[in-house]
């Protein structure tokens, strides 16, 4: 069910503390941690603590929580002293989503060409 922790979800298990992560920020509603396969010098994931399958589901079910996630991407960028950065939400396997828990990637610390990939 949306919002409820899922036993088979990697990110739900990070939120619960049963899988370690390098946490850089935590609020009442979000957790931010370093990506284990960074694609830039700064690569931090910001996730809602509540489980939602992807960014679209999160925005539809909990727009305030989606705003919390987005607000935390700015806080991460500020903490990391990034003058410019990219925020990416992959939604669906064709877009590269591999963990089915909504999350934002905060990427920075190098030039990020456009278009990506």
PyMOL commands that set and color helices and strands:
alter all, ss='L'
color gray80, all
select helices_A, chain A and resi 10-16+55-61+63-79+93-95
alter helices_A, ss='H'
color red, helices_A
select strands_A, chain A and resi 23-26+30-34+42-48+85-88+103-108
alter strands_A, ss='S'
color yellow, strands_A
deselect
rebuild
show_as cartoon
